Amino acid sequence: MIEIQFDHIIHYIDNLKRFEFPGQYLKIHNGGRHEKLGTYNRLIHIDLSYIELLDRFDHGRVKQQSKTNEGKQSFASSILENDAKQGFKKICLRTNNIEGLQQELEMKGIKTIGPIDMTRQNKKGHTLSWQLLYIDTTLCSALSPFFIQWQQSDEARRSELQTHFQSHLKIDTVGFRTYQRQMMVDNWQQWLGMEVVESSDKVTVLQHPNTPVKFKITEGKEDMIESIRLIDETITAPVQIRIKGATYQFVPPNDTTLNKPHELA
């Protein structure tokens, strides 16, 4: 099995340039533009794993790209789902061997799209490069992750980005809700080597041996990514913030249950 790590989660926010996260729990840094896709981002760096806040600067370009074979699977096209409803849209897993990962997935009968070469300009005018690989979601749940291989090594990226890291935070769990929970659990186990670390009648928690981030899959009436939970070393009581269609949960290191959270927004 090719090694994978949790890389990032995408939160679509309309009018992102004016957005500020309440309560100063998360620091947002400028990102850049995906010219071909018509999107731009701002970034919340935790460590090498991060939260990508995404919006459109060219609605027509996003719509046009969504009609292409590659574009219809892209993270940008996920904005258009559910009438461009704000909220978490995709998760991305990182690999250092994207072609090997593609071969492994296709040997298991999983149709993929890519690898696709991508670039964007950051605010300093530097070009960042990476490759993306998508699972063809016409054959499976739209909640399936996509995959990234950065041109730079993890060590080089850490050296470049570490001044933005919020070292008091750690991404603990990403929460999903789906009407096809068992199928999703089976697929992630078979395709990605995930392991069940907790299970009940309506909830299954998965984790990959290479990443500390857990994936909580709850039985529901629709497919959605509903929450992200972060362990915060600076707080003594859990906090929950519901904003722009997404739920952010902050818990102290000694309490990851999020019992009776304080609602801020």
ZALO-253792 format. One record per atom (N, C-alpha, C): atom name; x, y, z; residue in one letter. Coordinates in steps of 0.001 Angstrom, whole numbers. Each point is the difference from the previous one (the first is absolute). Example, Ala and Ser with C-alpha at 12.3 -4.5 7.8 and 13.67 -1.06 7.14 Angstrom:
! ZALO-253792
> N_13190_-5690_7800_A
> CA_-890_1190_0_A
> C_900_1200_0_A
> N_-350_1050_-720_S
> CA_820_1190_60_S
> C_-770_1090_730_S
END
This chain:
! ZALO-253792
> N_839_-1198_0_M
> CA_-839_1198_0_M
> C_877_1253_0_M
> N_-283_918_-952_I
> CA_726_1262_-70_I
> C_-336_845_1229_I
> N_1009_649_580_E
> CA_-217_807_1191_E
> C_-828_1234_-319_E
> N_-979_298_855_I
> CA_-799_1208_-137_I
> C_-100_703_1348_I
> N_-167_1324_-51_Q
> CA_-177_821_1189_Q
> C_-1195_919_-232_Q
> N_-624_458_1083_F
> CA_-1029_1019_-151_F
> C_673_1313_-383_F
> N_-456_620_-1082_D
> CA_606_1249_-461_D
> C_-871_1205_346_D
> N_-1254_39_-508_H
> CA_-837_1146_313_H
> C_-1478_-275_-230_H
> N_-823_892_532_I
> CA_-1438_-18_-195_I
> C_-390_1333_-624_I
> N_-971_-23_-915_I
> CA_-424_1201_-711_I
> C_-1329_494_552_I
> N_-46_1279_355_H
> CA_-1217_657_475_H
> C_-339_1108_-989_H
> N_-1121_-175_-718_Y
> CA_-435_1036_-937_Y
> C_-732_1098_750_Y
> N_449_1248_-212_I
> CA_-573_1172_651_I
> C_-256_1069_-1056_I
> N_-1241_400_-138_D
> CA_-341_1067_-933_D
> C_513_1341_546_D
> N_565_813_-888_N
> CA_577_1289_385_N
> C_1130_-185_1024_N
> N_889_-911_-318_L
> CA_1082_-399_904_L
> C_914_1165_376_L
> N_191_922_-913_K
> CA_951_1087_284_K
> C_-399_824_1216_K
> N_-1276_-25_384_R
> CA_-461_760_1167_R
> C_-167_-864_1254_R
> N_318_-1269_-121_F
> CA_-253_-931_1099_F
> C_1068_100_1091_F
> N_-453_-10_1243_E
> CA_894_-110_1155_E
> C_-558_-1062_933_E
> N_868_-852_506_F
> CA_-456_-1053_904_F
> C_-254_595_1383_F
> N_-1164_-288_603_P
> CA_-336_620_1288_P
> C_862_-522_1152_P
> N_172_866_986_G
> CA_652_-419_1237_G
> C_1496_-165_-60_G
> N_619_297_-1143_Q
> CA_1456_-104_-157_Q
> C_526_-1407_283_Q
> N_-839_-1006_-273_Y
> CA_438_-1377_217_Y
> C_918_-492_-1116_Y
> N_-164_577_-1196_L
> CA_794_-426_-1141_L
> C_549_1221_-722_L
> N_1276_-41_-356_K
> CA_620_1068_-766_K
> C_-37_-358_-1486_K
> N_-456_944_-801_I
> CA_-149_-212_-1438_I
> C_1096_757_-730_I
> N_674_-695_-917_H
> CA_1048_613_-793_H
> C_-420_56_-1469_H
> N_550_961_-711_N
> CA_-303_127_-1422_N
> C_527_-1198_-763_N
> N_-761_-428_-1001_G
> CA_423_-1092_-858_G
> C_316_518_-1399_G
> N_-841_-364_-961_G
> CA_228_440_-1375_G
> C_-1159_-396_-882_G
> N_224_53_-1308_R
> CA_-1051_-253_-977_R
> C_317_-1230_-834_R
> N_-1038_-798_-294_H
> CA_86_-1084_-970_H
> C_-591_560_-1297_H
> N_850_566_-834_E
> CA_-478_747_-1165_E
> C_-860_-855_-932_E
> N_425_-1211_-257_K
> CA_-729_-867_-922_K
> C_-1381_-350_520_K
> N_-135_-150_1319_L
> CA_-1260_-442_591_L
> C_-918_1145_390_L
> N_539_1214_74_G
> CA_-832_1137_383_G
> C_-247_120_1490_G
> N_907_-560_817_T
> CA_-169_38_1458_T
> C_1218_644_661_T
> N_-191_429_1249_Y
> CA_1110_495_805_Y
> C_-174_-521_1418_Y
> N_1068_44_793_N
> CA_-83_-563_1345_N
> C_681_874_1035_N
> N_-350_-269_1244_R
> CA_710_472_1189_R
> C_228_-1237_857_R
> N_1055_4_786_L
> CA_458_-1240_624_L
> C_135_118_1509_L
> N_-375_-1080_678_I
> CA_179_-132_1443_I
> C_986_-1142_219_I
> N_1253_341_256_H
> CA_1037_-1015_155_H
> C_33_-494_1448_H
> N_-197_-1287_187_I
> CA_157_-613_1314_I
> C_1440_-514_127_I
> N_355_-896_-869_D
> CA_1383_-416_-226_D
> C_75_-206_-1509_D
> N_506_-1113_-470_L
> CA_-89_-244_-1440_L
> C_-1436_-306_-423_L
> N_-848_-330_950_S
> CA_-1433_-136_-255_S
> C_-650_1365_213_S
> N_-990_310_-816_Y
> CA_-567_1342_66_Y
> C_-1466_-4_-428_Y
> N_-645_1140_218_I
> CA_-1370_233_-443_I
> C_75_1006_-1144_I
> N_-561_-365_-1132_E
> CA_-15_894_-1158_E
> C_-1376_647_-117_E
> N_-37_1317_129_L
> CA_-1216_762_-222_L
> C_-19_392_-1472_L
> N_-1094_-298_-695_L
> CA_-24_108_-1462_L
> C_-1201_819_-453_L
> N_203_815_-1032_D
> CA_-1080_774_-598_D
> C_285_157_-1499_D
> N_-955_570_-709_R
> CA_126_218_-1444_R
> C_329_1469_-291_R
> N_901_224_-944_F
> CA_167_1353_-521_F
> C_-578_105_-1403_F
> N_-289_-1151_-627_D
> CA_-600_-26_-1331_D
> C_-1018_-1140_-45_D
> N_-1279_313_231_H
> CA_-1038_-1027_49_H
> C_-101_-741_-1326_H
> N_131_723_-1095_G
> CA_-108_-636_-1309_G
> C_1097_-1009_-249_G
> N_1210_311_455_R
> CA_1120_-913_-210_R
> C_-185_-1284_813_R
> N_-509_119_1231_V
> CA_-274_-1187_813_V
> C_-1038_-877_-692_V
> N_-1061_620_-480_K
> CA_-1076_-746_-668_K
> C_502_-662_-1276_K
> N_831_706_-759_Q
> CA_559_-551_-1228_Q
> C_888_-1204_291_Q
> N_852_135_1020_Q
> CA_889_-1103_359_Q
> C_-773_-1224_473_Q
> N_-1151_220_647_S
> CA_-788_-1118_538_S
> C_-574_-878_-1103_S
> N_47_474_-1239_K
> CA_-546_-764_-1120_K
> C_1046_-866_-680_K
> N_1279_176_362_T
> CA_1054_-821_-581_T
> C_158_-1296_786_T
> N_640_-988_-619_N
> CA_177_-1289_659_N
> C_807_135_1282_N
> N_1065_783_-38_E
> CA_821_224_1190_E
> C_-689_945_966_E
> N_-552_1073_-534_G
> CA_-550_1044_841_G
> C_-1213_-407_806_G
> N_-805_-916_-522_K
> CA_-1223_-381_719_K
> C_306_-735_1297_K
> N_1218_-544_132_Q
> CA_398_-674_1223_Q
> C_787_918_933_Q
> N_298_1209_-468_S
> CA_944_853_724_S
> C_-592_566_1283_S
> N_904_425_881_F
> CA_-427_638_1250_F
> C_-773_1274_-302_F
> N_345_692_-1096_A
> CA_-710_1231_-346_A
> C_-1452_-285_-365_A
> N_-233_-1090_-735_S
> CA_-1365_-341_-401_S
> C_-865_-387_1185_S
> N_626_-442_1096_S
> CA_-786_-367_1183_S
> C_-743_1199_572_S
> N_459_1213_-332_I
> CA_-699_1205_435_I
> C_-1428_13_-530_I
> N_-199_-519_-1202_L
> CA_-1301_83_-646_L
> C_-1018_-975_569_L
> N_457_-959_808_E
> CA_-913_-1004_541_E
> C_-997_641_962_E
> N_-1238_-521_-10_N
> CA_-1062_504_886_N
> C_-212_1505_-164_N
> N_-31_442_-1275_D
> CA_-266_1412_-308_D
> C_996_927_677_D
> N_1279_-382_-65_A
> CA_1089_816_562_A
> C_-215_297_1474_A
> N_-466_-994_731_K
> CA_-188_143_1444_K
> C_1354_66_688_K
> N_160_928_933_Q
> CA_1250_143_716_Q
> C_220_-1187_947_Q
> N_1272_-307_252_G
> CA_328_-1075_926_G
> C_1217_-770_-452_G
> N_329_-1063_748_F
> CA_1106_-870_-378_F
> C_-355_-769_-1266_F
> N_955_-91_-926_K
> CA_-277_-614_-1292_K
> C_810_-1266_-273_K
> N_1275_2_322_K
> CA_870_-1122_-336_K
> C_1087_-145_1056_K
> N_544_-1224_98_I
> CA_1254_-182_719_I
> C_1041_-514_-984_I
> N_1252_311_301_C
> CA_1102_-375_-872_C
> C_1051_-749_809_C
> N_488_-1094_-554_L
> CA_1041_-801_625_L
> C_1296_156_-786_L
> N_1112_82_711_R
> CA_1304_260_-603_R
> C_778_-1291_-207_R
> N_699_-73_-1116_T
> CA_859_-1144_-286_T
> C_1296_486_-626_T
> N_1034_-796_92_N
> CA_1267_288_-685_N
> C_186_-856_-1242_N
> N_-1047_-767_-355_N
> CA_72_-869_-1185_N
> C_-1386_-77_-631_N
> N_-397_1073_-650_I
> CA_-1366_83_-507_I
> C_-240_-967_-1157_I
> N_1010_-255_-794_E
> CA_-163_-959_-1096_E
> C_-118_-1422_540_E
> N_777_-313_1033_G
> CA_-126_-1308_618_G
> C_-1359_-181_644_G
> N_-522_1066_635_L
> CA_-1327_-53_599_L
> C_-1056_-221_-1062_L
> N_132_676_-1125_Q
> CA_-955_-197_-1094_Q
> C_-7_-1452_-468_Q
> N_1173_-573_-135_Q
> CA_94_-1398_-444_Q
> C_-667_-931_1009_Q
> N_225_256_1293_E
> CA_-612_-837_1032_E
> C_-1522_88_-60_E
> N_-530_1206_-140_L
> CA_-1446_178_-38_L
> C_-597_-668_-1231_L
> N_644_158_-1138_E
> CA_-554_-578_-1224_E
> C_113_-1515_-7_E
> N_1008_-552_681_M
> CA_84_-1452_144_M
> C_-1161_-539_836_M
> N_-552_854_840_K
> CA_-1165_-381_810_K
> C_-1317_299_-708_K
> N_90_413_-1273_G
> CA_-1194_261_-788_G
> C_-594_1378_181_G
> N_790_934_542_I
> CA_-489_1350_264_I
> C_464_913_-1120_I
> N_-945_592_-708_K
> CA_329_912_-1092_K
> C_481_1327_577_K
> N_1118_489_-535_T
> CA_565_1260_479_T
> C_145_996_-1144_T
> N_161_1255_369_I
> CA_236_1071_-966_I
> C_1251_744_445_I
> N_1001_40_-870_G
> CA_1263_642_326_G
> C_1158_-975_-164_G
> N_1168_349_550_P
> CA_318_1229_734_P
> C_-83_1237_-885_P
> N_-447_1098_616_I
> CA_-192_1269_-681_I
> C_1011_997_559_I
> N_762_633_-878_D
> CA_968_1006_422_D
> C_-726_1292_342_D
> N_312_564_1166_M
> CA_-652_1210_487_M
> C_1038_1010_454_M
> N_-340_1288_-126_T
> CA_834_1080_524_T
> C_-901_1123_500_T
> N_548_822_862_R
> CA_-645_1265_351_R
> C_1077_991_404_R
> N_-340_1260_-110_Q
> CA_907_1067_423_Q
> C_-354_401_1422_Q
> N_1007_57_876_N
> CA_-272_507_1345_N
> C_120_1521_5_N
> N_-235_598_1163_K
> CA_-19_1455_84_K
> C_1373_629_-262_K
> N_1052_-798_115_K
> CA_1344_507_-275_K
> C_382_-160_-1465_K
> N_-925_-552_-793_G
> CA_266_-197_-1413_G
> C_733_-1285_-325_G
> N_203_-856_1001_H
> CA_669_-1278_-229_H
> C_-993_-1031_-506_H
> N_447_-873_-871_T
> CA_-846_-1054_-545_T
> C_134_-1267_835_T
> N_-1116_-492_510_L
> CA_-36_-1270_718_L
> C_-531_-1073_-944_L
> N_607_-1181_46_S
> CA_-370_-1073_-930_S
> C_-329_-1277_743_S
> N_-958_-756_-518_W
> CA_-377_-1264_587_W
> C_-771_-829_-1022_W
> N_-254_-1241_328_Q
> CA_-816_-879_-827_Q
> C_-1197_-496_812_Q
> N_-1132_-158_-677_L
> CA_-1216_-484_640_L
> C_-480_-1282_-682_L
> N_-600_-861_792_L
> CA_-615_-1231_-492_L
> C_-1391_-106_605_L
> N_-991_-249_-857_Y
> CA_-1383_-112_447_Y
> C_-524_-1406_-208_Y
> N_-845_-442_914_I
> CA_-804_-1201_-217_I
> C_-1231_417_-788_I
> N_-357_-767_-1005_D
> CA_-1178_319_-802_D
> C_-1245_-173_862_D
> N_-564_1113_460_T
> CA_-1124_-60_931_T
> C_-1325_-309_-687_T
> N_5_-157_-1340_T
> CA_-1227_-468_-660_T
> C_-265_-1457_360_T
> N_1026_-666_537_L
> CA_-128_-1419_339_L
> C_-64_-238_1501_L
> N_109_1073_795_C
> CA_12_-174_1446_C
> C_-434_1303_663_C
> N_103_60_1315_S
> CA_-447_1160_758_S
> C_831_1235_-324_S
> N_-681_1157_-67_A
> CA_691_1270_-207_A
> C_874_371_1190_A
> N_-152_-713_1119_L
> CA_819_257_1188_L
> C_1396_-600_-103_L
> N_258_-734_-1057_S
> CA_1318_-608_-162_S
> C_1085_1077_1_S
> N_1138_-275_625_P
> CA_1082_988_9_P
> C_653_106_-1368_P
> N_745_1085_-201_F
> CA_911_44_-1135_F
> C_1420_60_555_F
> N_987_-57_-879_F
> CA_1382_-208_433_F
> C_913_1047_-610_F
> N_1046_341_752_I
> CA_945_1021_-444_I
> C_1424_-486_195_I
> N_865_384_-930_Q
> CA_1444_-130_181_Q
> C_611_1360_-272_Q
> N_615_580_1027_W
> CA_625_1304_-147_W
> C_1347_-146_-701_W
> N_341_1019_-785_Q
> CA_1302_-13_-666_Q
> C_1122_31_1030_Q
> N_-176_788_1062_Q
> CA_994_80_1061_Q
> C_-137_-1175_964_Q
> N_1089_-353_636_S
> CA_-33_-1035_1031_S
> C_-684_541_1247_S
> N_-411_-904_891_D
> CA_-598_417_1268_D
> C_968_881_788_D
> N_1284_-348_-35_E
> CA_992_760_759_E
> C_121_1431_-536_E
> N_2_140_-1324_A
> CA_106_1333_-595_A
> C_-1249_825_285_A
> N_-1154_-612_-76_R
> CA_-1240_726_274_R
> C_-76_404_1473_R
> N_432_-901_886_R
> CA_-11_324_1434_R
> C_914_1198_286_R
> N_1159_30_-595_S
> CA_921_1095_210_S
> C_-580_1317_-507_S
> N_-716_-64_-1112_E
> CA_-562_1200_-611_E
> C_-1233_509_740_E
> N_-800_-918_563_L
> CA_-1306_360_554_L
> C_-43_75_1524_L
> N_1042_-431_680_Q
> CA_-91_-189_1443_Q
> C_-317_1277_779_Q
> N_302_1164_-562_T
> CA_-359_1240_698_T
> C_-1515_209_49_T
> N_-740_-709_-865_H
> CA_-1461_83_-19_H
> C_-662_-1090_844_H
> N_777_-989_442_F
> CA_-577_-1121_736_F
> C_-583_475_1333_F
> N_-1160_-543_348_Q
> CA_-624_259_1293_Q
> C_240_-1243_860_Q
> N_1161_-3_643_S
> CA_504_-1210_650_S
> C_-817_-422_1217_S
> N_-861_879_513_H
> CA_-848_-360_1138_H
> C_-1227_-796_-447_H
> N_-169_-167_-1314_L
> CA_-1152_-713_-546_L
> C_426_-1300_-666_L
> N_-914_-958_-10_K
> CA_205_-1257_-714_K
> C_-1349_-449_-545_K
> N_-45_-324_-1285_I
> CA_-1239_-518_-586_I
> C_-211_-1419_511_I
> N_-1150_-227_621_D
> CA_-282_-1293_619_D
> C_-955_-849_-831_D
> N_-1133_565_-418_T
> CA_-1035_-788_-665_T
> C_-724_830_-1054_T
> N_-282_-624_-1134_V
> CA_-898_571_-997_V
> C_-1282_-814_30_V
> N_-1148_698_128_G
> CA_-1278_-685_128_G
> C_-801_17_-1287_G
> N_-454_-1184_-423_F
> CA_-831_-155_-1193_F
> C_-1390_-473_415_F
> N_-984_306_-840_R
> CA_-1339_-564_147_R
> C_-430_-528_-1364_R
> N_-510_-1245_-33_T
> CA_-339_-613_-1275_T
> C_-1120_-1019_160_T
> N_-779_-149_-1070_Y
> CA_-1069_-1001_-2_Y
> C_525_-1370_-449_Y
> N_1281_-67_-356_Q
> CA_596_-1276_-421_Q
> C_1281_-255_811_Q
> N_-179_27_1316_R
> CA_1148_-84_906_R
> C_803_-1280_-201_R
> N_-668_-1151_-35_Q
> CA_734_-1250_-73_Q
> C_784_-117_-1301_Q
> N_-589_481_-1098_M
> CA_720_-27_-1274_M
> C_1239_881_62_M
> N_-141_1168_607_M
> CA_1132_908_123_M
> C_1091_-613_867_M
> N_-386_-617_1115_V
> CA_959_-650_884_V
> C_731_-1116_-743_V
> N_-754_-837_-694_D
> CA_609_-1112_-745_D
> C_968_508_-1059_D
> N_-427_1029_-749_N
> CA_849_541_-1057_N
> C_1295_578_564_N
> N_-89_773_1068_W
> CA_1201_626_546_W
> C_939_-1039_604_W
> N_-565_-1075_533_Q
> CA_852_-1075_501_Q
> C_719_-706_-1147_Q
> N_-756_-356_-1041_Q
> CA_563_-778_-1100_Q
> C_900_840_-897_Q
> N_-412_1220_-276_W
> CA_749_841_-922_W
> C_1223_635_640_W
> N_-158_463_1250_L
> CA_1010_863_601_L
> C_709_-608_1203_L
> N_-382_-1193_394_G
> CA_645_-639_1137_G
> C_-384_591_1334_G
> N_-1190_619_75_M
> CA_-478_555_1265_M
> C_-354_-1132_973_M
> N_102_301_1293_E
> CA_-341_-970_1032_E
> C_-1120_548_875_E
> N_-919_-870_436_V
> CA_-1076_402_899_V
> C_565_99_1413_V
> N_-113_1194_608_V
> CA_501_188_1367_V
> C_-1141_159_997_V
> N_-1222_183_-503_E
> CA_-1176_111_874_E
> C_-1232_-265_-846_E
> N_-1001_-664_568_S
> CA_-1195_-306_-777_S
> C_-1209_-177_901_S
> N_-1159_475_-496_S
> CA_-1283_-212_671_S
> C_-1058_-185_-1079_S
> N_-1278_-6_381_D
> CA_-1063_-238_-965_D
> C_-44_1047_-1103_D
> N_320_1255_340_K
> CA_-144_1076_-970_K
> C_1288_768_-281_K
> N_1092_-363_661_V
> CA_1253_740_-154_V
> C_1167_-961_-167_V
> N_866_289_-964_T
> CA_1259_-725_-160_T
> C_1128_1012_-82_T
> N_1071_-231_747_V
> CA_1171_877_-45_V
> C_1149_-764_-658_V
> N_551_599_-1053_L
> CA_1092_-599_-743_L
> C_1281_801_206_L
> N_1124_-697_-160_Q
> CA_1293_670_81_Q
> C_999_-761_-847_Q
> N_860_735_-684_H
> CA_1068_-626_-769_H
> C_1232_-116_888_H
> N_749_-1094_-93_P
> CA_1181_-182_862_P
> C_1031_1120_-112_P
> N_18_735_-1129_N
> CA_1024_1020_-210_N
> C_-391_1397_472_N
> N_-1254_196_409_T
> CA_-436_1347_358_T
> C_-762_-8_1314_T
> N_217_993_862_P
> CA_-726_46_1274_P
> C_-1445_467_-148_P
> N_-344_569_-1143_V
> CA_-1358_508_-202_V
> C_-974_-1153_-157_V
> N_-1137_90_708_K
> CA_-1047_-1017_-74_K
> C_-1152_508_-865_K
> N_-790_-937_-516_F
> CA_-1124_321_-867_F
> C_-1253_-643_585_F
> N_-885_845_514_K
> CA_-1215_-456_660_K
> C_-1143_-4_-1006_K
> N_-573_-1166_-260_I
> CA_-1043_-155_-1021_I
> C_-1300_-356_700_I
> N_-971_902_-86_T
> CA_-1271_-135_704_T
> C_-1128_-237_-983_T
> N_-923_-893_357_E
> CA_-1175_-271_-826_E
> C_-859_1252_-88_E
> N_-435_359_-1211_G
> CA_-837_1181_-181_G
> C_-843_-109_-1251_G
> N_-694_1085_-325_K
> CA_-911_8_-1141_K
> C_616_611_-1247_K
> N_1195_540_112_E
> CA_672_602_-1148_E
> C_1508_-142_150_E
> N_713_189_-1100_D
> CA_1456_-58_19_D
> C_559_1379_268_D
> N_819_128_1032_M
> CA_613_1289_310_M
> C_1197_-178_928_M
> N_940_938_-107_I
> CA_1050_128_1008_I
> C_-497_1050_963_I
> N_-231_-368_1250_E
> CA_-690_910_903_E
> C_891_692_1024_E
> N_1169_-565_330_S
> CA_756_607_1097_S
> C_1483_-322_-71_S
> N_759_840_696_I
> CA_1400_-287_261_I
> C_244_273_1479_I
> N_715_-907_649_R
> CA_306_140_1421_R
> C_1500_192_182_R
> N_345_1023_763_L
> CA_1402_313_249_L
> C_277_-16_1494_L
> N_1117_-583_374_I
> CA_457_53_1387_I
> C_777_1295_174_I
> N_-413_787_1004_D
> CA_558_1332_230_D
> C_628_46_1399_D
> N_1312_149_61_E
> CA_706_-24_1280_E
> C_-224_1254_843_E
> N_-636_1027_-569_T
> CA_-159_1259_723_T
> C_-1352_135_691_T
> N_-905_-970_-162_I
> CA_-1324_124_599_I
> C_-195_-1060_1083_I
> N_-960_248_898_T
> CA_-293_-937_1094_T
> C_-1395_-584_-89_T
> N_-808_481_-964_A
> CA_-1350_-516_-201_A
> C_-286_-36_-1496_A
> N_-811_-950_-452_P
> CA_-287_-113_-1431_P
> C_-805_1171_-547_P
> N_258_323_-1251_V
> CA_-691_1088_-704_V
> C_-431_-528_-1366_V
> N_-1202_368_-402_Q
> CA_-479_-372_-1325_Q
> C_-458_1253_-736_Q
> N_459_146_-1238_I
> CA_-341_1153_-821_I
> C_-604_-505_-1309_I
> N_-1226_411_-249_R
> CA_-672_-326_-1251_R
> C_14_1243_-874_R
> N_688_-75_-1145_I
> CA_154_1186_-825_I
> C_123_-384_-1470_I
> N_-711_734_-844_K
> CA_56_-176_-1451_K
> C_-206_-1459_-402_K
> N_-1008_-634_628_G
> CA_-380_-1357_-365_G
> C_889_-1093_549_G
> N_924_336_884_A
> CA_944_-991_524_A
> C_112_116_1513_A
> N_291_-1133_647_T
> CA_153_-32_1452_T
> C_1463_-228_370_T
> N_534_912_815_Y
> CA_1356_-106_532_Y
> C_-109_-291_1488_Y
> N_653_-1049_437_Q
> CA_-11_-392_1407_Q
> C_1419_108_547_Q
> N_139_687_1129_F
> CA_1284_151_671_F
> C_-108_-656_1375_F
> N_910_-892_310_V
> CA_-45_-696_1282_V
> C_1378_44_660_V
> N_37_79_1334_P
> CA_1288_-46_700_P
> C_605_-1391_-101_P
> N_1298_-127_199_P
> CA_658_-1307_-147_P
> C_-572_-1097_879_P
> N_-551_346_1164_N
> CA_-505_-1022_919_N
> C_-1491_-270_-181_N
> N_-614_568_-1037_D
> CA_-1434_-195_-203_D
> C_-321_67_-1483_D
> N_-122_-1172_-632_T
> CA_-304_-42_-1429_T
> C_-1440_-425_-262_T
> N_-861_102_996_T
> CA_-1394_-437_-170_T
> C_-914_1112_-478_T
> N_427_1255_193_L
> CA_-808_1148_-395_L
> C_-1383_-31_622_L
> N_-73_-292_1270_N
> CA_-1277_13_698_N
> C_-456_1426_289_N
> N_-1246_296_-341_K
> CA_-625_1291_273_K
> C_902_1177_-408_K
> N_329_92_-1281_P
> CA_876_1077_-447_P
> C_-680_1357_86_P
> N_815_1048_147_H
> CA_-504_1366_3_H
> C_-148_487_-1436_H
> N_-1198_406_-402_E
> CA_-246_446_-1366_E
> C_398_1465_-142_E
> N_925_292_-935_L
> CA_411_1372_-242_L
> C_-644_582_-1245_L
> N_-262_-819_-986_A
> CA_-549_540_-1253_A
> C_-693_-1101_-764_A
END
